[in-house]
Structures are given as structure tokens and as C-alpha cells.
């Protein structure tokens, strides 16, 4: 993708289209559409300081790394099947969670932030969602975290 234009896009208008990403995608713009199922097997890097990189549309299967780096913003609006994958905000960067995250790891490093917007869902009912950093909530927003408890009784978040 490359570049910082918000008009950059990876999309499809044909029902049933599949993208298997095996090379680094970086910059700004959007990845996805309702007709495109994408699988990330390497790095998707939001590194533009002027415009975000948005993951939109149908589900994204992430087995490696979705990251915001170098002051960039990564926005996830769809469902991310993050099995074996990591979504990370690195120093000075932001990940905006606006969809559903199934499985995997949410992480921050340095001054990076994960921010829940627009009714985000961390769905750990089938497999674990591990958070290794802070998650902040925007004003008047909510975050739902579904957990699976192996023992009877309430589950606790720390």
C-alpha cells in the first residue's frame, strides 16, 4: 500500500474474494470490504502520522502482527480473528478498537495506546484474549470483554 493518503485501499467488489497477505503492508488508507476476506500472515503496519490505516469490512484473520508504529494510527472496525496474532500500539502510536477482537494478544509498548471506541468487544469466550498493556476508553464509549471461566463463580479482570 505505502504512502500516507487516506485514499489508498485494498478492496474487492467480487463476492467471495480472498486476500492472503504474505508481505508487509504499511502506510494509511483502508484494507477490506464486505466481499473480501483477508488473512494476514506477516505485518500490517499503520505508520502514517497524517492519516489512519483502517481495517474494515469482512473478517480479518490475523496470525502475525497488526501494529501502529512511528506515530501512526491503526483502526479496526471489523471482526479480527486474531488467533496466534498480536495487535500492538508501539511508542507514540494508537490502535483504535471499534470492532470485535477474537483471541490473540493486545499489547502496548512505551507510550503506545490501545483505545476502545464505538462499543468494542474483546471476545474471549472460545479462546483467550490476552492484554499486555493499557486499554483506554474514549469519553462516553464502552468496552465489552467476554470471558470464559474454568471455575464456577465470577470472573475477574485485572
Order of alpha helices (4+ residues) and beta strands (2+ residues): beta-beta-beta-beta-beta-beta-beta-beta-beta-beta-beta-beta-beta-beta-beta-beta-beta-beta-beta-beta
